Amino acid sequence: MTETRTGGSGGGGSDGVGQNRGDLLQQLGNALDGWRSKIDELRVQLDLADLDVRDEIRKRLDTAQNVYLAARSRLSDAQHDAGSNLGSVRQGVEQLLSDLRLAYDSAEAVVRRSRAS
């Protein structure tokens, strides 16, 4: 995919660039919504976890939550700034999604270990 810059004329119009930008931002938003659901599900499991592992799960979930919020903020900023570089936004959000996966997997691993004990 090539980087596309939108002009300062408003953005999000009916041209192909605006549509591609909107589609990409929507896809990234949908991915973040999926992660929001996973984090919420893990929070339910946190409530059911043994006391001795709750603090560890909570710390890891807080990290995942913070990464999620950073990604959501970056995406929101891009949606409101038609002049933002789409390639840069995509790369930044995708890196945050990767970090989010690592943080989530770390928290989920603690839940799995607590069930195995």
Protein Blocks (a to p, Z undefined) as FASTA:
>chain_A
ZZddddfengaiabfklmmmmmmmmmmmmmmmmmmmmmmmmmmmmmmpcfklmmmmmmmm
mmmmmmmmmmmmmmmmmmmmmkbcfklmmmmmmmmmmmmmmmmmmmmmmmmmmmmZZ
